[in-house]
Amino acid sequence: MPCSKNNLIPVSMPMTPTISTHDGFSSISGRRLYICDNPEPLNASVFAGGPMATMWSELVPNTTSVSYRLFVWHHNPSSDTTRKYGVTIGNAGASAVTVGGIRYDSVVGTNSNFLNVVGTCLAETLLAQSYSSAPNITIGLNKVQTILEFELKPNEVRGLLVEFTLTSPTPITARIRTVAGSTASQVLNTWQGSVIGTVGGHPRGSWNYSEVQGSGRTISFGAAASMNGISVLGAASPVFPEPSPSGGMLANPAGFGGIYNINLTLQNTSGKQQTADLYLNPRGGAFVGAVKVGSNPVAGIPVTQAAVQGVKIGGFSINAGQSVTVPVRITSGGGASTPVALVLHNRG
């Protein structure tokens, strides 16, 4: 699906304000998050044990209905071989399993443009829910089926977001796998090997939530032109942490595939009407992603450099002694670094 053109424009920040760290959040149940970003490069060492490899897998919770969001991100560093990766589900339960409500987006780029082309586009898709749809799939007893699969030509980076719901008349016994093929001819649903080891510390794992609600915060401003803000989305502790013991999971500090929500109150204590601009400012490294402020449309955030750049995500006119509370939704794109700050610039 093509990217929208509603991208914000990074600008130099007028100044670098002091910000407070904000880590308070609670998980929002309803959809599990499955991340597969490690090992990120599909190089020859990944396939040392055979023509295919399991990059991550999860035994589905033993229930009759469960919803998922999968974020998968890999690149092919080969100069002459097309690789493949996809999602398979194996059913070892007492009844057939239906994979319903399949919605997905897959974007391909190169090592030179993956942040904007792949990362920003997938983040916009997630917040806007602008997926493509696929037909339902029924998995019979003791069957393994490929749900989606994609090729990666030499030097390509491909990201995938897919959402679906598994249902069965009896408790589900099934396993989701991300399988990579050393060549494009590999038949992914014939492979049921164990998960390979980690390389490079990129995130992978499964969590029983895919969104969090940050506790509400207030930013106040007075009469003089000034800036202040809060740091969110992995400011100190990851929204999607590595459990102990990890079972092969690695923390997802950038929140790939997840959504961070916060109700932000902007308070005018200046004694006169003020106009203020709200910025998103990276604090950990180059950031790409998407944001939705109030009822505004989803906006993409292209490459924005940490501390020295920001994107304006809203403008507000607030009467003396008044405040406005606005919901903000943020997601980071593949390759992004966090934390990020929400900074209010009072024009004075």
C-alpha positions in Angstrom: 0.0 0.0 0.0 1.5 3.4 -0.9 2.4 5.9 1.8 0.2 8.9 2.4 1.6 12.3 1.6 0.6 13.8 5.0 4.2 13.9 6.3 5.4 16.6 8.7 8.5 18.6 8.0 11.4 18.5 10.5 12.6 21.9 11.6 15.4 23.1 13.8 14.1 23.4 17.4 14.1 27.0 18.6 15.9 25.9 21.7 16.6 22.8 23.7 14.3 22.8 26.8 14.7 20.9 30.0 12.4 18.0 30.0 11.1 15.6 32.6 11.1 11.9 32.2 7.7 10.2 32.1 7.5 6.4 32.3 4.1 5.8 33.9 1.9 3.7 31.7 -0.5 0.8 31.8 -1.0 -1.9 29.2 -4.2 -2.0 27.1 -5.4 -5.5 26.6 -7.1 -6.9 23.6 -4.4 -7.7 21.0 -1.1 -9.5 21.4 2.1 -8.0 19.9 4.5 -10.3 18.1 7.9 -8.8 17.0 10.5 -10.4 14.8 13.5 -8.1 14.1 16.3 -10.4 15.2 18.5 -11.6 13.6 17.8 -8.7 11.3 20.0 -9.5 8.3 19.2 -12.6 6.4 22.8 -13.5 5.7 24.4 -16.9 5.0 25.0 -17.6 8.7 21.2 -17.5 9.4 20.9 -20.6 7.1 23.9 -22.5 8.5 21.5 -25.2 9.8 19.5 -25.7 6.6 17.7 -23.9 3.7 15.2 -22.3 6.0 15.2 -20.9 9.6 12.7 -20.0 12.3 13.4 -16.4 13.3 10.8 -16.3 16.1 7.8 -18.4 17.2 5.1 -18.4 19.8 2.8 -21.0 21.2 -0.7 -19.4 21.0 -2.5 -19.0 24.3 -4.8 -21.9 25.1 -8.1 -20.1 24.4 -10.8 -20.2 21.8 -10.1 -16.7 20.4 -7.1 -14.5 20.4 -6.1 -11.4 18.3 -2.6 -10.6 17.1 -0.5 -7.8 15.6 2.8 -9.0 14.0 5.7 -6.7 13.2 8.4 -8.3 11.1 11.5 -6.5 9.8 14.4 -8.0 8.0 16.9 -7.1 5.2 18.8 -9.1 2.7 22.5 -8.1 2.5 23.2 -10.6 -0.2 24.4 -9.1 -3.5 23.1 -12.0 -5.7 20.5 -14.1 -3.9 16.8 -13.4 -3.4 15.6 -14.4 0.1 12.1 -15.0 1.4 10.3 -14.6 4.7 6.7 -15.3 5.8 4.4 -16.1 8.7 3.2 -19.7 9.2 0.7 -21.2 11.7 0.7 -24.8 12.7 -2.4 -26.4 14.3 -1.9 -29.2 16.8 -5.3 -28.8 18.5 -8.5 -30.8 18.6 -10.3 -28.6 16.0 -9.7 -26.6 12.9 -8.4 -23.0 13.5 -9.8 -20.0 11.5 -7.4 -17.1 10.8 -9.9 -14.3 10.3 -9.9 -10.5 9.8 -6.4 -10.7 8.1 -5.2 -7.1 7.4 -1.6 -6.3 6.4 0.8 -3.9 4.9 4.3 -4.7 3.6 6.7 -2.1 2.4 10.1 -2.6 0.7 13.1 -0.3 0.5 16.9 -0.3 0.5 19.6 0.2 3.1 19.9 3.8 2.0 16.2 4.8 2.3 14.5 2.3 4.7 13.9 4.8 7.5 11.6 7.1 5.4 10.4 4.6 2.8 9.7 1.6 5.0 9.6 2.9 8.6 7.5 5.9 8.2 5.1 4.2 5.8 4.4 1.3 8.1 3.9 3.6 11.1 1.3 5.6 9.2 -0.5 2.4 8.2 -0.6 1.3 11.8 -2.1 4.5 13.2 -4.4 5.1 10.3 -5.4 1.4 10.1 -5.1 1.7 6.4 -4.4 -2.0 5.7 -5.0 -4.2 2.8 -7.3 -7.2 3.5 -6.8 -10.9 2.8 -9.3 -13.8 2.8 -9.8 -15.9 5.9 -7.8 -19.1 6.2 -8.8 -22.4 7.8 -6.0 -24.6 9.2 -7.0 -28.2 9.6 -5.8 -30.6 12.2 -2.1 -31.2 12.2 -1.6 -28.8 9.3 0.9 -25.9 8.9 -0.1 -23.1 6.6 1.6 -20.0 5.3 -0.4 -16.9 6.1 1.7 -14.4 4.2 5.1 -14.5 2.5 7.3 -12.0 0.6 10.5 -12.0 -1.3 13.5 -9.8 -0.5 15.7 -9.1 -3.5 19.5 -8.4 -2.9 20.0 -5.4 -0.7 16.3 -4.9 0.0 14.7 -4.2 3.4 11.2 -5.3 3.9 8.9 -4.5 6.8 5.5 -6.2 7.5 2.6 -5.4 9.7 -0.3 -8.0 9.9 -3.3 -8.3 12.2 -5.6 -11.2 12.5 -7.7 -13.2 15.0 -7.5 -16.9 15.6 -10.7 -18.7 16.5 -11.6 -22.3 17.2 -14.5 -24.2 18.8 -12.1 -25.8 21.3 -9.0 -24.3 23.0 -6.3 -23.6 20.5 -3.1 -25.5 20.4 -1.1 -23.7 17.6 2.2 -22.1 16.9 3.0 -19.0 15.0 6.4 -18.9 13.3 8.3 -16.3 11.3 10.2 -18.4 8.8 13.0 -17.3 6.4 14.1 -19.0 3.2 17.6 -18.9 1.9 16.2 -18.7 -1.6 12.8 -17.6 -3.1 12.0 -21.2 -4.0 11.7 -22.4 -0.4 8.3 -23.7 0.8 8.0 -22.1 4.2 5.2 -24.2 5.7 7.4 -27.3 5.5 9.8 -26.0 8.1 9.2 -26.4 11.8 12.7 -25.9 13.2 13.4 -24.3 16.5 14.2 -20.6 16.8 17.7 -19.6 15.9 20.0 -17.7 18.3 20.1 -13.9 18.6 22.4 -11.7 16.6 23.0 -8.0 17.3 20.3 -7.4 20.0 17.5 -6.3 17.7 14.1 -6.9 19.3 12.0 -10.0 19.1 9.3 -11.5 21.4 5.6 -11.6 22.2 3.6 -9.5 24.7 0.0 -9.8 25.7 -0.7 -6.2 24.8 0.1 -4.0 21.7 -0.9 -0.5 23.1 -0.2 1.4 26.3 -1.9 4.3 28.0 0.6 6.8 29.5 -0.6 8.4 32.7 -1.8 12.0 32.1 0.6 14.8 32.3 0.3 18.6 32.4 2.7 21.1 30.8 2.3 24.7 32.0 3.6 27.9 30.5 3.8 31.5 31.7 4.0 35.0 30.2 7.5 34.8 28.6 8.3 32.9 25.5 9.7 29.5 26.7 9.7 25.8 26.1 9.2 22.8 28.3 8.1 19.3 27.9 8.1 15.6 28.9 9.9 12.6 27.5 7.8 9.6 26.6 7.9 6.2 24.7 10.8 4.4 26.3 12.2 7.3 28.3 13.9 5.1 30.8 12.2 1.6 30.8 10.9 0.0 27.6 7.2 -0.1 27.0 7.7 -3.7 25.8 10.4 -5.1 28.2 12.4 -8.3 28.1 11.0 -10.7 30.7 13.1 -12.7 33.2 13.8 -15.4 32.2 13.6 -14.2 28.6 13.0 -17.4 26.8 14.9 -15.9 23.8 12.9 -12.6 23.9 14.7 -9.3 23.5 13.2 -6.0 24.7 11.5 -3.8 22.2 12.7 -0.3 23.5 11.5 1.6 20.4 8.0 0.1 20.7 8.0 -1.2 17.1 4.5 -2.3 16.2 3.0 -0.7 19.3 1.0 2.4 20.0 1.7 4.8 22.9 -1.3 6.9 24.1 -1.2 9.9 26.4 -3.7 12.6 27.4 -1.6 15.8 27.5 -3.0 18.9 29.3 -1.6 22.3 28.3 -2.1 24.9 30.9 -1.8 28.7 30.5 -0.7 30.4 33.8 0.5 33.6 32.1 -2.5 35.9 32.9 -3.2 36.6 29.3 -4.3 34.6 26.2 -1.4 32.7 24.7 -0.6 30.8 21.5 1.6 27.8 21.8 3.0 25.1 19.4 3.4 21.5 20.3 6.4 19.6 18.9 7.6 16.1 18.9 11.4 16.1 19.5 13.6 12.9 19.3 15.9 12.4 22.3 17.6 9.1 21.7 18.6 9.2 18.0 17.1 9.6 14.6 13.3 9.1 14.7 10.7 8.1 12.2 7.1 7.2 12.9 3.6 8.6 12.9 1.4 10.7 15.3 -2.2 11.6 15.7 -3.2 14.6 17.9 -6.8 15.0 18.8 -9.1 14.7 15.8 -6.4 15.7 13.3 -5.5 13.2 10.6 -2.6 10.8 11.1 0.7 12.4 10.1 3.9 10.7 9.2 7.2 11.7 10.8 10.1 11.4 8.4 13.7 11.2 9.6 14.1 13.8 12.5 17.4 14.1 14.3 17.7 13.8 18.0 17.6 17.0 20.2 18.3 19.4 17.3 15.1 18.9 15.2 11.4 18.5 15.9 8.1 18.3 14.0 5.2 20.5 14.8 2.2 18.3 15.7 -0.3 20.9 16.9 -1.0 24.6 17.6 -3.2 25.9 20.4 -4.7 29.2 21.5 -5.4 29.1 25.2 -7.2 31.8 27.3 -5.6 33.1 30.5 -6.0 30.7 33.4 -7.4 28.0 31.1 -6.2 24.6 29.9 -6.8 22.2 27.1 -6.4 18.4 27.2 -5.6 16.6 24.0 -5.1 12.9 23.3 -1.8 12.1 21.5 -1.1 8.7 19.8 2.4 7.9 18.7 4.0 4.9 17.0 7.6 4.5 15.9 8.7 3.2 12.6 11.3 0.4 12.0 14.8 1.7 12.5 13.7 4.5 14.8 15.4 5.4 18.1 13.6 6.5 21.2 12.7 8.2 23.6 10.9 11.2 22.2 9.8 14.4 23.9 6.5 16.3 23.7 7.6 19.9 23.8 5.4 23.0 24.2 6.7 26.2 22.7 5.0 29.2 24.2 5.4 32.2 21.7 5.0 34.7 24.6 
